[in-house]
């Protein structure tokens, strides 16, 4: 549990002054439930967003999908993947695993 809390803290430790928002999400599994942490990502409209995805689940490959921004990536266990996009519209957008949408969900909040 301490490791998960540490990873959450690290994921929010990006620079406010940077042109690119760099965020790390970690996929974990407990009692059969899989989830990317943190489950909510907050950025500002106009930000260049770079998300590093780390899949630590024992169940293998999982996806990361933000349909409204054209982001779609499959992430193998133990392999870091990076997705990049421009947050060019504000609102609340769905993040999910396109391979297992019932298990892995989250949200992207783009502030005006």
Secondary structure in CASP SS format (residue, H / E / C, confidence):
PFRMAT SS
TARGET T0000
AUTHOR 0000-0000-0000
METHOD secondary structure of the structure
MODEL  1
X C 1.00
X H 1.00
X H 1.00
X H 1.00
X H 1.00
X H 1.00
X H 1.00
X H 1.00
X H 1.00
X H 1.00
X H 1.00
X C 1.00
X C 1.00
X C 1.00
X C 1.00
X C 1.00
X C 1.00
X C 1.00
X C 1.00
X E 1.00
X E 1.00
X E 1.00
X E 1.00
X E 1.00
X E 1.00
X E 1.00
X E 1.00
X E 1.00
X E 1.00
X E 1.00
X C 1.00
X C 1.00
X E 1.00
X E 1.00
X E 1.00
X E 1.00
X E 1.00
X C 1.00
X C 1.00
X E 1.00
X E 1.00
X E 1.00
X E 1.00
X E 1.00
X C 1.00
X C 1.00
X C 1.00
X E 1.00
X E 1.00
X E 1.00
X E 1.00
X E 1.00
X E 1.00
X E 1.00
X E 1.00
X C 1.00
X C 1.00
X C 1.00
X C 1.00
X C 1.00
X C 1.00
X E 1.00
X E 1.00
X E 1.00
X E 1.00
X E 1.00
X H 1.00
X H 1.00
X H 1.00
X C 1.00
X E 1.00
X E 1.00
X E 1.00
X E 1.00
X E 1.00
X C 1.00
X C 1.00
X C 1.00
X C 1.00
X E 1.00
X E 1.00
X E 1.00
X E 1.00
X E 1.00
X E 1.00
X E 1.00
X C 1.00
X C 1.00
X C 1.00
X C 1.00
X E 1.00
X E 1.00
X E 1.00
X E 1.00
X E 1.00
X E 1.00
X C 1.00
X C 1.00
X C 1.00
X C 1.00
X C 1.00
X C 1.00
X C 1.00
X C 1.00
X E 1.00
X E 1.00
X E 1.00
X E 1.00
X E 1.00
X E 1.00
X E 1.00
X C 1.00
END
